[in-house]
């Protein structure tokens, strides 16, 4: 169930109920690709008040295998996380391995990155795997077109994704799990709107036949190499063509300024590996912009990482110490920075939600865009 609590211009505040509790939007989802957010414990995720954790169907289906996760009691019990979870279909990972991929109307065939085993996925097979994993939200199998790509290629991806969406919706029958459809169409507004039209038509047909509707909608195929300004030429119109009564999820985006801008366009949910990946590289998000903790200027800087931040890293450790850890390649450096960067995005979305509830999102947006941090993201 989804409830819209407030609207500030086009920015929205929703509450969404799942079998493992509710989450509130706007919100950012930490990525736990293999049922683990790299460098961050489940206890730390709870302390950070993370709402939803994302896991990856491609990786979990190959290792340890969907049957192992199912036997453990599902992905929640497997990783001992009791909050809401989402599994993406793994389609993005498959299509990024184009040299091993064979695509046809019925599905796709690829080789495992782990042992080279040939794997065949149809939409129905992918739904069966995600239902075995048991996350609260599953994503349809779709084709994500690269950037740049010929319009005819993108149009074909839209058609294939729509056909697979219909099959995924028909095959998905786990009652404690909802299914999101995915909008494709590259940077072409007409193809994006056609993708939305097809998804709405598919669920209308399903409901007439006594079936289910989509629980929400992913917006895929953005942030695949294009400048984000190009994305924003169409994102708002795409988001607002989707139903108002369900979440809109911009997939694979974690740049702080992009999140703030996308919320303004009516987007509710985000995920990305950016906060933890950049943390492992020694980079910290901050209220003044990105900080390269390898920089010598932090050697004798005994102040907090970000004085404006209330995360455990900033409350307990100095820039000098974190630089020392990073320079020594100590794993604790990446852990502390991962906790900080995740807190940064989670807190940013909490503040965005507060602004929507106060009907002051335009003021929040203007203040962010005028801040030093916005210029560095």
Protein Blocks (a to p, Z undefined) as FASTA:
>chain_A
ZZdfbdehjbccdddddfeocadddddddddfkopaehiafklmmmnopabdcddfklmm
mogbjklmmmnnpjklmnopabdcdddehlmmmmmmmmlcccdfkbccdddfklopacdd
dfklmmmmmmmnopabdcdddddddddddfklmmmmmmmmmmmmmmmmmmpccfkbccdd
ddehijafklmmmmmmmmmmmmmmmmmnopacdfbdcdehianopafklmmmmmmmmmmm
pcfkbccddehiabfklmmmmmmnopabdcdfklmmmmmnopacdfkbccdfkbmklmmm
cbdfblmbcbfklmmpcfklmmmmmmnopaklmmmmmmmmmmmmmmmmmmmmmmmmnopm
mmmmmmmmmpmklmmZZ
